[in-house]
Amino acid sequence: MALVRCEACGRPKGIKRVYICAVAPVGYPETAAVCGRARCDHPGMVWLDASEKADYDRGQRVFLVPNAAIKIRAS
């Protein structure tokens, strides 16, 4: 599952997953996707593992995130 982290927090270090690339969410940096770290509220990038990166390369643009991996900014 994808994770959302800002550029300052960097690549997530998953135990079960290795995240290989970050892609910008729609509207980045003015996005509703906020870094999933507890005390961070910067705009987040979507980090993908190898299988998700392959899906992204084939045109998929919607990815699941685990609970508490993302926060959403409301207007």
PDB file of N, CA, C, O and CB in Angstrom:
ATOM      1  N   MET A   1       0.831  -1.188   0.000  1.00  0.00           N
ATOM      2  CA  MET A   1       0.000   0.000   0.000  1.00  0.00           C
ATOM      3  C   MET A   1       0.871   1.244   0.000  1.00  0.00           C
ATOM      4  O   MET A   1       1.911   1.294   0.657  1.00  0.00           O
ATOM      5  CB  MET A   1      -0.943   0.002   1.205  1.00  0.00           C
ATOM      6  N   ALA A   2       0.442   2.220  -0.726  1.00  0.00           N
ATOM      7  CA  ALA A   2       1.178   3.471  -0.829  1.00  0.00           C
ATOM      8  C   ALA A   2       1.171   4.208   0.511  1.00  0.00           C
ATOM      9  O   ALA A   2       0.293   3.997   1.347  1.00  0.00           O
ATOM     10  CB  ALA A   2       0.578   4.356  -1.932  1.00  0.00           C
ATOM     11  N   LEU A   3       2.159   5.069   0.695  1.00  0.00           N
ATOM     12  CA  LEU A   3       2.217   5.943   1.862  1.00  0.00           C
ATOM     13  C   LEU A   3       2.395   7.374   1.391  1.00  0.00           C
ATOM     14  O   LEU A   3       2.871   7.615   0.282  1.00  0.00           O
ATOM     15  CB  LEU A   3       3.366   5.529   2.821  1.00  0.00           C
ATOM     16  N   VAL A   4       2.017   8.315   2.228  1.00  0.00           N
ATOM     17  CA  VAL A   4       2.188   9.737   1.904  1.00  0.00           C
ATOM     18  C   VAL A   4       3.155  10.349   2.908  1.00  0.00           C
ATOM     19  O   VAL A   4       2.922  10.325   4.117  1.00  0.00           O
ATOM     20  CB  VAL A   4       0.814  10.496   1.917  1.00  0.00           C
ATOM     21  N   ARG A   5       4.246  10.899   2.381  1.00  0.00           N
ATOM     22  CA  ARG A   5       5.247  11.575   3.202  1.00  0.00           C
ATOM     23  C   ARG A   5       5.705  12.818   2.460  1.00  0.00           C
ATOM     24  O   ARG A   5       5.795  12.819   1.232  1.00  0.00           O
ATOM     25  CB  ARG A   5       6.454  10.635   3.525  1.00  0.00           C
ATOM     26  N   CYS A   6       5.995  13.873   3.205  1.00  0.00           N
ATOM     27  CA  CYS A   6       6.492  15.106   2.589  1.00  0.00           C
ATOM     28  C   CYS A   6       7.958  14.913   2.202  1.00  0.00           C
ATOM     29  O   CYS A   6       8.595  13.929   2.580  1.00  0.00           O
ATOM     30  CB  CYS A   6       6.329  16.324   3.556  1.00  0.00           C
ATOM     31  N   GLU A   7       8.474  15.874   1.443  1.00  0.00           N
ATOM     32  CA  GLU A   7       9.869  15.784   1.023  1.00  0.00           C
ATOM     33  C   GLU A   7      10.821  15.873   2.213  1.00  0.00           C
ATOM     34  O   GLU A   7      11.883  15.251   2.202  1.00  0.00           O
ATOM     35  CB  GLU A   7      10.188  16.887   0.019  1.00  0.00           C
ATOM     36  N   ALA A   8      10.448  16.646   3.248  1.00  0.00           N
ATOM     37  CA  ALA A   8      11.309  16.782   4.426  1.00  0.00           C
ATOM     38  C   ALA A   8      11.405  15.466   5.205  1.00  0.00           C
ATOM     39  O   ALA A   8      12.483  15.112   5.683  1.00  0.00           O
ATOM     40  CB  ALA A   8      10.780  17.896   5.343  1.00  0.00           C
ATOM     41  N   CYS A   9      10.305  14.748   5.336  1.00  0.00           N
ATOM     42  CA  CYS A   9      10.312  13.475   6.075  1.00  0.00           C
ATOM     43  C   CYS A   9      10.940  12.360   5.239  1.00  0.00           C
ATOM     44  O   CYS A   9      11.482  11.405   5.794  1.00  0.00           O
ATOM     45  CB  CYS A   9       8.877  13.082   6.486  1.00  0.00           C
ATOM     46  N   GLY A  10      10.873  12.471   3.935  1.00  0.00           N
ATOM     47  CA  GLY A  10      11.570  11.556   3.042  1.00  0.00           C
ATOM     48  C   GLY A  10      10.959  10.186   2.887  1.00  0.00           C
ATOM     49  O   GLY A  10       9.822   9.936   3.287  1.00  0.00           O
ATOM     50  N   ARG A  11      11.742   9.304   2.296  1.00  0.00           N
ATOM     51  CA  ARG A  11      11.303   7.943   1.974  1.00  0.00           C
ATOM     52  C   ARG A  11      10.871   7.194   3.226  1.00  0.00           C
ATOM     53  O   ARG A  11      11.605   7.156   4.213  1.00  0.00           O
ATOM     54  CB  ARG A  11      12.420   7.173   1.264  1.00  0.00           C
ATOM     55  N   PRO A  12       9.661   6.588   3.186  1.00  0.00           N
ATOM     56  CA  PRO A  12       9.235   5.769   4.328  1.00  0.00           C
ATOM     57  C   PRO A  12      10.093   4.513   4.427  1.00  0.00           C
ATOM     58  O   PRO A  12      10.519   3.954   3.416  1.00  0.00           O
ATOM     59  CB  PRO A  12       7.741   5.388   4.202  1.00  0.00           C
ATOM     60  N   LYS A  13      10.335   4.087   5.636  1.00  0.00           N
ATOM     61  CA  LYS A  13      11.107   2.876   5.868  1.00  0.00           C
ATOM     62  C   LYS A  13      10.154   1.782   6.338  1.00  0.00           C
ATOM     63  O   LYS A  13       9.966   1.576   7.537  1.00  0.00           O
ATOM     64  CB  LYS A  13      12.246   3.119   6.910  1.00  0.00           C
ATOM     65  N   GLY A  14       9.561   1.088   5.378  1.00  0.00           N
ATOM     66  CA  GLY A  14       8.616   0.044   5.703  1.00  0.00           C
ATOM     67  C   GLY A  14       9.311  -1.240   6.116  1.00  0.00           C
ATOM     68  O   GLY A  14      10.405  -1.540   5.637  1.00  0.00           O
ATOM     69  N   ILE A  15       8.686  -1.991   6.994  1.00  0.00           N
ATOM     70  CA  ILE A  15       9.225  -3.282   7.420  1.00  0.00           C
ATOM     71  C   ILE A  15       8.896  -4.343   6.378  1.00  0.00           C
ATOM     72  O   ILE A  15       9.734  -5.184   6.054  1.00  0.00           O
ATOM     73  CB  ILE A  15       8.661  -3.688   8.807  1.00  0.00           C
ATOM     74  N   LYS A  16       7.674  -4.300   5.855  1.00  0.00           N
ATOM     75  CA  LYS A  16       7.225  -5.309   4.899  1.00  0.00           C
ATOM     76  C   LYS A  16       7.310  -4.827   3.459  1.00  0.00           C
ATOM     77  O   LYS A  16       7.246  -5.639   2.536  1.00  0.00           O
ATOM     78  CB  LYS A  16       5.808  -5.719   5.210  1.00  0.00           C
ATOM     79  N   ARG A  17       7.451  -3.530   3.250  1.00  0.00           N
ATOM     80  CA  ARG A  17       7.474  -2.974   1.900  1.00  0.00           C
ATOM     81  C   ARG A  17       8.694  -2.092   1.707  1.00  0.00           C
ATOM     82  O   ARG A  17       9.163  -1.435   2.636  1.00  0.00           O
ATOM     83  CB  ARG A  17       6.195  -2.177   1.621  1.00  0.00           C
ATOM     84  N   VAL A  18       9.193  -2.094   0.486  1.00  0.00           N
ATOM     85  CA  VAL A  18      10.288  -1.200   0.118  1.00  0.00           C
ATOM     86  C   VAL A  18       9.714  -0.182  -0.857  1.00  0.00           C
ATOM     87  O   VAL A  18       9.278  -0.536  -1.953  1.00  0.00           O
ATOM     88  CB  VAL A  18      11.510  -1.988  -0.511  1.00  0.00           C
ATOM     89  N   TYR A  19       9.718   1.068  -0.457  1.00  0.00           N
ATOM     90  CA  TYR A  19       9.175   2.134  -1.299  1.00  0.00           C
ATOM     91  C   TYR A  19      10.280   2.639  -2.209  1.00  0.00           C
ATOM     92  O   TYR A  19      11.352   3.029  -1.747  1.00  0.00           O
ATOM     93  CB  TYR A  19       8.587   3.296  -0.439  1.00  0.00           C
ATOM     94  N   ILE A  20      10.004   2.628  -3.524  1.00  0.00           N
ATOM     95  CA  ILE A  20      11.066   2.899  -4.486  1.00  0.00           C
ATOM     96  C   ILE A  20      10.958   4.258  -5.174  1.00  0.00           C
ATOM     97  O   ILE A  20      11.950   4.752  -5.709  1.00  0.00           O
ATOM     98  CB  ILE A  20      11.075   1.830  -5.519  1.00  0.00           C
ATOM     99  N   CYS A  21       9.780   4.869  -5.172  1.00  0.00           N
ATOM    100  CA  CYS A  21       9.672   6.171  -5.834  1.00  0.00           C
ATOM    101  C   CYS A  21       8.507   6.961  -5.257  1.00  0.00           C
ATOM    102  O   CYS A  21       7.571   6.413  -4.675  1.00  0.00           O
ATOM    103  CB  CYS A  21       9.499   5.998  -7.356  1.00  0.00           C
ATOM    104  N   ALA A  22       8.604   8.269  -5.445  1.00  0.00           N
ATOM    105  CA  ALA A  22       7.535   9.165  -5.010  1.00  0.00           C
ATOM    106  C   ALA A  22       6.938   9.829  -6.244  1.00  0.00           C
ATOM    107  O   ALA A  22       7.654  10.210  -7.169  1.00  0.00           O
ATOM    108  CB  ALA A  22       8.064  10.236  -3.995  1.00  0.00           C
ATOM    109  N   VAL A  23       5.614   9.961  -6.242  1.00  0.00           N
ATOM    110  CA  VAL A  23       4.922  10.674  -7.310  1.00  0.00           C
ATOM    111  C   VAL A  23       4.064  11.764  -6.670  1.00  0.00           C
ATOM    112  O   VAL A  23       3.620  11.638  -5.529  1.00  0.00           O
ATOM    113  CB  VAL A  23       4.047   9.698  -8.180  1.00  0.00           C
ATOM    114  N   ALA A  24       3.848  12.818  -7.418  1.00  0.00           N
ATOM    115  CA  ALA A  24       3.074  13.949  -6.891  1.00  0.00           C
ATOM    116  C   ALA A  24       1.580  13.649  -6.934  1.00  0.00           C
ATOM    117  O   ALA A  24       1.082  13.142  -7.940  1.00  0.00           O
ATOM    118  CB  ALA A  24       3.378  15.232  -7.687  1.00  0.00           C
ATOM    119  N   PRO A  25       0.857  13.955  -5.852  1.00  0.00           N
ATOM    120  CA  PRO A  25      -0.595  13.828  -5.887  1.00  0.00           C
ATOM    121  C   PRO A  25      -1.184  14.961  -6.726  1.00  0.00           C
ATOM    122  O   PRO A  25      -0.494  15.934  -7.030  1.00  0.00           O
ATOM    123  CB  PRO A  25      -1.187  13.841  -4.450  1.00  0.00           C
ATOM    124  N   VAL A  26      -2.430  14.838  -7.092  1.00  0.00           N
ATOM    125  CA  VAL A  26      -3.103  15.864  -7.893  1.00  0.00           C
ATOM    126  C   VAL A  26      -2.991  17.214  -7.187  1.00  0.00           C
ATOM    127  O   VAL A  26      -3.278  17.329  -5.996  1.00  0.00           O
ATOM    128  CB  VAL A  26      -4.598  15.493  -8.133  1.00  0.00           C
ATOM    129  N   GLY A  27      -2.573  18.227  -7.934  1.00  0.00           N
ATOM    130  CA  GLY A  27      -2.500  19.582  -7.417  1.00  0.00           C
ATOM    131  C   GLY A  27      -1.270  19.935  -6.613  1.00  0.00           C
ATOM    132  O   GLY A  27      -1.168  21.052  -6.107  1.00  0.00           O
ATOM    133  N   TYR A  28      -0.327  19.006  -6.481  1.00  0.00           N
ATOM    134  CA  TYR A  28       0.853  19.239  -5.661  1.00  0.00           C
ATOM    135  C   TYR A  28       1.572  20.515  -6.093  1.00  0.00           C
ATOM    136  O   TYR A  28       1.759  20.698  -7.296  1.00  0.00           O
ATOM    137  CB  TYR A  28       1.804  18.040  -5.741  1.00  0.00           C
ATOM    138  N   PRO A  29       1.981  21.395  -5.211  1.00  0.00           N
ATOM    139  CA  PRO A  29       2.002  21.281  -3.750  1.00  0.00           C
ATOM    140  C   PRO A  29       0.715  21.761  -3.073  1.00  0.00           C
ATOM    141  O   PRO A  29       0.577  21.622  -1.858  1.00  0.00           O
ATOM    142  CB  PRO A  29       3.164  22.060  -3.206  1.00  0.00           C
ATOM    143  N   GLU A  30      -0.211  22.313  -3.823  1.00  0.00           N
ATOM    144  CA  GLU A  30      -1.497  22.731  -3.243  1.00  0.00           C
ATOM    145  C   GLU A  30      -2.449  21.546  -3.260  1.00  0.00           C
ATOM    146  O   GLU A  30      -3.448  21.559  -3.979  1.00  0.00           O
ATOM    147  CB  GLU A  30      -2.109  23.943  -4.023  1.00  0.00           C
ATOM    148  N   THR A  31      -2.147  20.537  -2.481  1.00  0.00           N
ATOM    149  CA  THR A  31      -2.886  19.284  -2.467  1.00  0.00           C
ATOM    150  C   THR A  31      -3.529  19.056  -1.115  1.00  0.00           C
ATOM    151  O   THR A  31      -3.107  19.633  -0.113  1.00  0.00           O
ATOM    152  CB  THR A  31      -1.974  18.119  -2.819  1.00  0.00           C
ATOM    153  N   ALA A  32      -4.538  18.225  -1.088  1.00  0.00           N
ATOM    154  CA  ALA A  32      -5.164  17.849   0.180  1.00  0.00           C
ATOM    155  C   ALA A  32      -4.385  16.725   0.867  1.00  0.00           C
ATOM    156  O   ALA A  32      -4.621  16.440   2.041  1.00  0.00           O
ATOM    157  CB  ALA A  32      -6.621  17.417  -0.052  1.00  0.00           C
ATOM    158  N   ALA A  33      -3.459  16.084   0.147  1.00  0.00           N
ATOM    159  CA  ALA A  33      -2.661  14.995   0.709  1.00  0.00           C
ATOM    160  C   ALA A  33      -1.573  15.573   1.607  1.00  0.00           C
ATOM    161  O   ALA A  33      -0.688  16.292   1.145  1.00  0.00           O
ATOM    162  CB  ALA A  33      -2.037  14.125  -0.417  1.00  0.00           C
ATOM    163  N   VAL A  34      -1.650  15.251   2.884  1.00  0.00           N
ATOM    164  CA  VAL A  34      -0.726  15.782   3.885  1.00  0.00           C
ATOM    165  C   VAL A  34       0.121  14.627   4.425  1.00  0.00           C
ATOM    166  O   VAL A  34      -0.372  13.511   4.585  1.00  0.00           O
ATOM    167  CB  VAL A  34      -1.500  16.506   5.047  1.00  0.00           C
ATOM    168  N   CYS A  35       1.376  14.898   4.698  1.00  0.00           N
ATOM    169  CA  CYS A  35       2.294  13.900   5.232  1.00  0.00           C
ATOM    170  C   CYS A  35       1.653  13.117   6.383  1.00  0.00           C
ATOM    171  O   CYS A  35       1.004  13.696   7.254  1.00  0.00           O
ATOM    172  CB  CYS A  35       3.588  14.571   5.703  1.00  0.00           C
ATOM    173  N   GLY A  36       1.842  11.806   6.374  1.00  0.00           N
ATOM    174  CA  GLY A  36       1.252  10.945   7.389  1.00  0.00           C
ATOM    175  C   GLY A  36       2.011  10.885   8.708  1.00  0.00           C
ATOM    176  O   GLY A  36       1.546  10.244   9.650  1.00  0.00           O
ATOM    177  N   ARG A  37       3.164  11.535   8.799  1.00  0.00           N
ATOM    178  CA  ARG A  37       3.898  11.560  10.069  1.00  0.00           C
ATOM    179  C   ARG A  37       3.086  12.318  11.115  1.00  0.00           C
ATOM    180  O   ARG A  37       2.371  13.262  10.782  1.00  0.00           O
ATOM    181  CB  ARG A  37       5.300  12.214   9.889  1.00  0.00           C
ATOM    182  N   ALA A  38       3.192  11.914  12.353  1.00  0.00           N
ATOM    183  CA  ALA A  38       2.334  12.429  13.431  1.00  0.00           C
ATOM    184  C   ALA A  38       2.371  13.941  13.593  1.00  0.00           C
ATOM    185  O   ALA A  38       1.312  14.556  13.715  1.00  0.00           O
ATOM    186  CB  ALA A  38       2.728  11.800  14.722  1.00  0.00           C
ATOM    187  N   ARG A  39       3.528  14.558  13.599  1.00  0.00           N
ATOM    188  CA  ARG A  39       3.612  15.994  13.868  1.00  0.00           C
ATOM    189  C   ARG A  39       3.991  16.811  12.640  1.00  0.00           C
ATOM    190  O   ARG A  39       4.606  17.870  12.765  1.00  0.00           O
ATOM    191  CB  ARG A  39       4.610  16.248  14.963  1.00  0.00           C
ATOM    192  N   CYS A  40       3.634  16.334  11.468  1.00  0.00           N
ATOM    193  CA  CYS A  40       3.988  17.019  10.226  1.00  0.00           C
ATOM    194  C   CYS A  40       2.709  17.365   9.463  1.00  0.00           C
ATOM    195  O   CYS A  40       1.803  16.539   9.348  1.00  0.00           O
ATOM    196  CB  CYS A  40       4.936  16.139   9.351  1.00  0.00           C
ATOM    197  N   ASP A  41       2.645  18.588   8.947  1.00  0.00           N
ATOM    198  CA  ASP A  41       1.470  18.966   8.160  1.00  0.00           C
ATOM    199  C   ASP A  41       1.862  19.549   6.802  1.00  0.00           C
ATOM    200  O   ASP A  41       1.130  20.362   6.237  1.00  0.00           O
ATOM    201  CB  ASP A  41       0.622  19.974   8.933  1.00  0.00           C
ATOM    202  N   HIS A  42       3.017  19.132   6.280  1.00  0.00           N
ATOM    203  CA  HIS A  42       3.462  19.570   4.962  1.00  0.00           C
ATOM    204  C   HIS A  42       2.737  18.787   3.861  1.00  0.00           C
ATOM    205  O   HIS A  42       2.269  17.673   4.100  1.00  0.00           O
ATOM    206  CB  HIS A  42       4.990  19.399   4.826  1.00  0.00           C
ATOM    207  N   PRO A  43       2.641  19.364   2.658  1.00  0.00           N
ATOM    208  CA  PRO A  43       2.062  18.618   1.534  1.00  0.00           C
ATOM    209  C   PRO A  43       2.846  17.336   1.301  1.00  0.00           C
ATOM    210  O   PRO A  43       4.075  17.332   1.358  1.00  0.00           O
ATOM    211  CB  PRO A  43       2.048  19.479   0.247  1.00  0.00           C
ATOM    212  N   GLY A  44       2.137  16.258   1.041  1.00  0.00           N
ATOM    213  CA  GLY A  44       2.794  14.960   0.908  1.00  0.00           C
ATOM    214  C   GLY A  44       2.931  14.481  -0.514  1.00  0.00           C
ATOM    215  O   GLY A  44       2.126  14.818  -1.382  1.00  0.00           O
ATOM    216  N   MET A  45       3.974  13.683  -0.746  1.00  0.00           N
ATOM    217  CA  MET A  45       4.171  12.948  -1.995  1.00  0.00           C
ATOM    218  C   MET A  45       3.666  11.526  -1.765  1.00  0.00           C
ATOM    219  O   MET A  45       3.665  11.042  -0.633  1.00  0.00           O
ATOM    220  CB  MET A  45       5.688  12.959  -2.449  1.00  0.00           C
ATOM    221  N   VAL A  46       3.242  10.862  -2.826  1.00  0.00           N
ATOM    222  CA  VAL A  46       2.749   9.490  -2.735  1.00  0.00           C
ATOM    223  C   VAL A  46       3.918   8.552  -3.023  1.00  0.00           C
ATOM    224  O   VAL A  46       4.470   8.559  -4.123  1.00  0.00           O
ATOM    225  CB  VAL A  46       1.557   9.238  -3.731  1.00  0.00           C
ATOM    226  N   TRP A  47       4.293   7.743  -2.027  1.00  0.00           N
ATOM    227  CA  TRP A  47       5.393   6.795  -2.169  1.00  0.00           C
ATOM    228  C   TRP A  47       4.842   5.439  -2.582  1.00  0.00           C
ATOM    229  O   TRP A  47       3.880   4.947  -1.992  1.00  0.00           O
ATOM    230  CB  TRP A  47       6.200   6.680  -0.854  1.00  0.00           C
ATOM    231  N   LEU A  48       5.455   4.836  -3.596  1.00  0.00           N
ATOM    232  CA  LEU A  48       4.984   3.574  -4.168  1.00  0.00           C
ATOM    233  C   LEU A  48       6.035   2.478  -4.024  1.00  0.00           C
ATOM    234  O   LEU A  48       7.238   2.735  -4.072  1.00  0.00           O
ATOM    235  CB  LEU A  48       4.620   3.759  -5.643  1.00  0.00           C
ATOM    236  N   ASP A  49       5.544   1.235  -3.843  1.00  0.00           N
ATOM    237  CA  ASP A  49       6.455   0.100  -3.877  1.00  0.00           C
ATOM    238  C   ASP A  49       6.581  -0.361  -5.335  1.00  0.00           C
ATOM    239  O   ASP A  49       5.983   0.243  -6.225  1.00  0.00           O
ATOM    240  CB  ASP A  49       5.949  -1.067  -2.946  1.00  0.00           C
ATOM    241  N   ALA A  50       7.345  -1.413  -5.581  1.00  0.00           N
ATOM    242  CA  ALA A  50       7.638  -1.836  -6.953  1.00  0.00           C
ATOM    243  C   ALA A  50       6.383  -2.205  -7.741  1.00  0.00           C
ATOM    244  O   ALA A  50       6.254  -1.819  -8.903  1.00  0.00           O
ATOM    245  CB  ALA A  50       8.584  -3.014  -6.932  1.00  0.00           C
ATOM    246  N   SER A  51       5.465  -2.941  -7.134  1.00  0.00           N
ATOM    247  CA  SER A  51       4.259  -3.346  -7.874  1.00  0.00           C
ATOM    248  C   SER A  51       3.362  -2.133  -8.146  1.00  0.00           C
ATOM    249  O   SER A  51       2.744  -2.045  -9.207  1.00  0.00           O
ATOM    250  CB  SER A  51       3.471  -4.427  -7.083  1.00  0.00           C
ATOM    251  N   GLU A  52       3.290  -1.207  -7.198  1.00  0.00           N
ATOM    252  CA  GLU A  52       2.500   0.005  -7.418  1.00  0.00           C
ATOM    253  C   GLU A  52       3.141   0.892  -8.490  1.00  0.00           C
ATOM    254  O   GLU A  52       2.437   1.525  -9.276  1.00  0.00           O
ATOM    255  CB  GLU A  52       2.348   0.789  -6.101  1.00  0.00           C
ATOM    256  N   LYS A  53       4.475   0.935  -8.519  1.00  0.00           N
ATOM    257  CA  LYS A  53       5.176   1.703  -9.548  1.00  0.00           C
ATOM    258  C   LYS A  53       4.873   1.129 -10.924  1.00  0.00           C
ATOM    259  O   LYS A  53       4.677   1.881 -11.879  1.00  0.00           O
ATOM    260  CB  LYS A  53       6.698   1.706  -9.290  1.00  0.00           C
ATOM    261  N   ALA A  54       4.833  -0.194 -11.036  1.00  0.00           N
ATOM    262  CA  ALA A  54       4.479  -0.842 -12.304  1.00  0.00           C
ATOM    263  C   ALA A  54       3.052  -0.469 -12.706  1.00  0.00           C
ATOM    264  O   ALA A  54       2.788  -0.179 -13.873  1.00  0.00           O
ATOM    265  CB  ALA A  54       4.623  -2.385 -12.192  1.00  0.00           C
ATOM    266  N   ASP A  55       2.131  -0.478 -11.735  1.00  0.00           N
ATOM    267  CA  ASP A  55       0.751  -0.060 -12.010  1.00  0.00           C
ATOM    268  C   ASP A  55       0.712   1.399 -12.462  1.00  0.00           C
ATOM    269  O   ASP A  55      -0.010   1.744 -13.397  1.00  0.00           O
ATOM    270  CB  ASP A  55      -0.135  -0.254 -10.758  1.00  0.00           C
ATOM    271  N   TYR A  56       1.486   2.249 -11.798  1.00  0.00           N
ATOM    272  CA  TYR A  56       1.550   3.673 -12.156  1.00  0.00           C
ATOM    273  C   TYR A  56       2.056   3.835 -13.594  1.00  0.00           C
ATOM    274  O   TYR A  56       1.526   4.643 -14.357  1.00  0.00           O
ATOM    275  CB  TYR A  56       2.472   4.447 -11.169  1.00  0.00           C
ATOM    276  N   ASP A  57       3.066   3.075 -13.950  1.00  0.00           N
ATOM    277  CA  ASP A  57       3.620   3.135 -15.303  1.00  0.00           C
ATOM    278  C   ASP A  57       2.608   2.698 -16.350  1.00  0.00           C
ATOM    279  O   ASP A  57       2.686   3.123 -17.503  1.00  0.00           O
ATOM    280  CB  ASP A  57       4.863   2.269 -15.400  1.00  0.00           C
ATOM    281  N   ARG A  58       1.649   1.843 -15.956  1.00  0.00           N
ATOM    282  CA  ARG A  58       0.589   1.400 -16.859  1.00  0.00           C
ATOM    283  C   ARG A  58      -0.608   2.344 -16.863  1.00  0.00           C
ATOM    284  O   ARG A  58      -1.588   2.104 -17.569  1.00  0.00           O
ATOM    285  CB  ARG A  58       0.137   0.009 -16.477  1.00  0.00           C
ATOM    286  N   GLY A  59      -0.533   3.430 -16.066  1.00  0.00           N
ATOM    287  CA  GLY A  59      -1.601   4.423 -16.096  1.00  0.00           C
ATOM    288  C   GLY A  59      -2.500   4.476 -14.880  1.00  0.00           C
ATOM    289  O   GLY A  59      -3.368   5.346 -14.804  1.00  0.00           O
ATOM    290  N   GLN A  60      -2.324   3.574 -13.924  1.00  0.00           N
ATOM    291  CA  GLN A  60      -3.146   3.634 -12.717  1.00  0.00           C
ATOM    292  C   GLN A  60      -2.770   4.869 -11.913  1.00  0.00           C
ATOM    293  O   GLN A  60      -1.588   5.177 -11.759  1.00  0.00           O
ATOM    294  CB  GLN A  60      -2.976   2.351 -11.862  1.00  0.00           C
ATOM    295  N   ARG A  61      -3.779   5.582 -11.395  1.00  0.00           N
ATOM    296  CA  ARG A  61      -3.511   6.803 -10.643  1.00  0.00           C
ATOM    297  C   ARG A  61      -4.204   6.844  -9.279  1.00  0.00           C
ATOM    298  O   ARG A  61      -4.089   7.844  -8.570  1.00  0.00           O
ATOM    299  CB  ARG A  61      -3.936   7.990 -11.451  1.00  0.00           C
ATOM    300  N   VAL A  62      -4.915   5.789  -8.898  1.00  0.00           N
ATOM    301  CA  VAL A  62      -5.558   5.721  -7.584  1.00  0.00           C
ATOM    302  C   VAL A  62      -4.920   4.575  -6.812  1.00  0.00           C
ATOM    303  O   VAL A  62      -4.866   3.443  -7.292  1.00  0.00           O
ATOM    304  CB  VAL A  62      -7.116   5.525  -7.711  1.00  0.00           C
ATOM    305  N   PHE A  63      -4.436   4.882  -5.605  1.00  0.00           N
ATOM    306  CA  PHE A  63      -3.737   3.887  -4.795  1.00  0.00           C
ATOM    307  C   PHE A  63      -4.309   3.848  -3.388  1.00  0.00           C
ATOM    308  O   PHE A  63      -4.711   4.877  -2.845  1.00  0.00           O
ATOM    309  CB  PHE A  63      -2.232   4.187  -4.748  1.00  0.00           C
ATOM    310  N   LEU A  64      -4.344   2.664  -2.802  1.00  0.00           N
ATOM    311  CA  LEU A  64      -4.795   2.493  -1.424  1.00  0.00           C
ATOM    312  C   LEU A  64      -3.691   2.909  -0.467  1.00  0.00           C
ATOM    313  O   LEU A  64      -2.507   2.743  -0.764  1.00  0.00           O
ATOM    314  CB  LEU A  64      -5.219   1.031  -1.159  1.00  0.00           C
ATOM    315  N   VAL A  65      -4.076   3.445   0.673  1.00  0.00           N
ATOM    316  CA  VAL A  65      -3.119   3.746   1.737  1.00  0.00           C
ATOM    317  C   VAL A  65      -3.612   3.095   3.015  1.00  0.00           C
ATOM    318  O   VAL A  65      -4.818   3.046   3.256  1.00  0.00           O
ATOM    319  CB  VAL A  65      -2.935   5.287   1.927  1.00  0.00           C
ATOM    320  N   PRO A  66      -2.695   2.592   3.843  1.00  0.00           N
ATOM    321  CA  PRO A  66      -3.123   1.989   5.105  1.00  0.00           C
ATOM    322  C   PRO A  66      -3.676   3.054   6.055  1.00  0.00           C
ATOM    323  O   PRO A  66      -3.394   4.242   5.897  1.00  0.00           O
ATOM    324  CB  PRO A  66      -1.949   1.240   5.768  1.00  0.00           C
ATOM    325  N   ASN A  67      -4.439   2.634   7.007  1.00  0.00           N
ATOM    326  CA  ASN A  67      -5.002   3.531   8.009  1.00  0.00           C
ATOM    327  C   ASN A  67      -3.892   4.363   8.656  1.00  0.00           C
ATOM    328  O   ASN A  67      -2.831   3.827   8.978  1.00  0.00           O
ATOM    329  CB  ASN A  67      -5.776   2.731   9.081  1.00  0.00           C
ATOM    330  N   ALA A  68      -4.122   5.659   8.850  1.00  0.00           N
ATOM    331  CA  ALA A  68      -3.201   6.591   9.500  1.00  0.00           C
ATOM    332  C   ALA A  68      -1.945   6.867   8.676  1.00  0.00           C
ATOM    333  O   ALA A  68      -0.964   7.381   9.214  1.00  0.00           O
ATOM    334  CB  ALA A  68      -2.807   6.055  10.849  1.00  0.00           C
ATOM    335  N   ALA A  69      -1.952   6.536   7.382  1.00  0.00           N
ATOM    336  CA  ALA A  69      -0.783   6.809   6.551  1.00  0.00           C
ATOM    337  C   ALA A  69      -0.885   8.156   5.850  1.00  0.00           C
ATOM    338  O   ALA A  69       0.066   8.602   5.209  1.00  0.00           O
ATOM    339  CB  ALA A  69      -0.604   5.708   5.525  1.00  0.00           C
ATOM    340  N   ILE A  70      -2.027   8.794   5.971  1.00  0.00           N
ATOM    341  CA  ILE A  70      -2.262  10.060   5.291  1.00  0.00           C
ATOM    342  C   ILE A  70      -3.211  10.916   6.121  1.00  0.00           C
ATOM    343  O   ILE A  70      -4.042  10.402   6.870  1.00  0.00           O
ATOM    344  CB  ILE A  70      -2.835   9.827   3.872  1.00  0.00           C
ATOM    345  N   LYS A  71      -3.074  12.198   5.977  1.00  0.00           N
ATOM    346  CA  LYS A  71      -4.034  13.137   6.552  1.00  0.00           C
ATOM    347  C   LYS A  71      -4.547  13.985   5.405  1.00  0.00           C
ATOM    348  O   LYS A  71      -3.824  14.203   4.433  1.00  0.00           O
ATOM    349  CB  LYS A  71      -3.391  14.024   7.692  1.00  0.00           C
ATOM    350  N   ILE A  72      -5.768  14.467   5.493  1.00  0.00           N
ATOM    351  CA  ILE A  72      -6.379  15.257   4.430  1.00  0.00           C
ATOM    352  C   ILE A  72      -6.611  16.681   4.903  1.00  0.00           C
ATOM    353  O   ILE A  72      -7.154  16.912   5.983  1.00  0.00           O
ATOM    354  CB  ILE A  72      -7.701  14.624   3.970  1.00  0.00           C
ATOM    355  N   ARG A  73      -6.186  17.647   4.066  1.00  0.00           N
ATOM    356  CA  ARG A  73      -6.399  19.063   4.367  1.00  0.00           C
ATOM    357  C   ARG A  73      -7.724  19.498   3.735  1.00  0.00           C
ATOM    358  O   ARG A  73      -7.942  19.285   2.542  1.00  0.00           O
ATOM    359  CB  ARG A  73      -5.205  19.943   3.841  1.00  0.00           C
ATOM    360  N   ALA A  74      -8.593  20.098   4.519  1.00  0.00           N
ATOM    361  CA  ALA A  74      -9.880  20.604   4.023  1.00  0.00           C
ATOM    362  C   ALA A  74      -9.779  22.092   3.732  1.00  0.00           C
ATOM    363  O   ALA A  74      -8.954  22.794   4.316  1.00  0.00           O
ATOM    364  CB  ALA A  74     -11.009  20.334   5.045  1.00  0.00           C
ATOM    365  N   SER A  75     -10.612  22.560   2.839  1.00  0.00           N
ATOM    366  CA  SER A  75     -10.580  24.001   2.518  1.00  0.00           C
ATOM    367  C   SER A  75     -11.564  24.762   3.370  1.00  0.00           C
ATOM    368  O   SER A  75     -11.677  25.981   3.242  1.00  0.00           O
ATOM    369  CB  SER A  75     -10.887  24.240   1.036  1.00  0.00           C
TER     370      SER A  75
END
